[in-house]
Amino acid sequence: MKIKQKKIIYLVGLALIVAALILLLFIKDKKVNKIVDNTPFRSEQGRLIVTTSLFPIYDFAKIIGGDKAQVFLILPPGSEAHAYVPSNQDKETIKNSALFFYTSDLMESWAPSLVSELSVKTKAVATANNLNDSSLDPHVWLDFSKASLMVDNIANAYKALDPQNASYYEQNANNYKQQLAKLDTDFATGLKDCQFHEFVSGGHMTFAYLAKRYNLKYQAAEGFIPNAKIDTDRVLKLSKEIKDSKQPYVYYEELVMPYLAELIHQESSARIMPLNSAHNIAKFDIESGITFIGLMESDLKILRMGLVCR
Ligand SMILES: [Zn+2]
């Protein structure tokens, strides 16, 4: 009996050792797979697959990545950026990209949980985290000096992932930063000598960074994200201010119905004009090859008209 018990103990011990060895081999295999899986996602042509959230980042990533990257804008054309929630299909597209660029945890509040689900094959970069002046205003790209830092963050991610082409990305980023610097100078010069020094938007508060940089006063009918309910008191207050100061225009934003701007127009008789904060673009804009800098140049012309600049 004792011998039989010893035999059983011996067999159980042996089984445990074999199980442990199998487990070790399995863990080792997993580690090997992880290293193999670490290669970035590329297109059939060998270009890095890159996903982006908002239009400015899409445009920056496309210019910096050049012919080394295939860049996708996840936000469907014409959709409102703050209300967007990624579909399962969008999530899959992001999970199958080598780089995922977004603005910040504040702007794309859906991003952090998705980032936590990404594999080691996808590097996520919040291009404007820590660039916010106010903890609540996510529209960082509308300060072109901050947009330039976003460009640096994008270029650095490309360089880290694809060091062989580091100088290519660096050159593209430097060229683009020169264009952003020129845009900044054009705004500073173009908005320096104007009859009016304040402007009002009938949309949500998107231009605070831009207004601050060029010493303008700016007010909006809604907060940093579009409101579901109309704040009638605020609309009436803004209408009165526009009427009293004789501002000729009130602005409305892209891709939404300009009903608040129209209410202000009815109360104040200021005319309405579009001002594009570039969160997203319409399908026909994508097809026409519109750029972030092109949109901003157009905004400068419109602002100069509304502020009556010389
Ligand atoms: Zn916004």
Residues whose N, C-alpha, C, O or C-beta is under 5 A from the ligand:
A	BS01	ZN	T206 F224
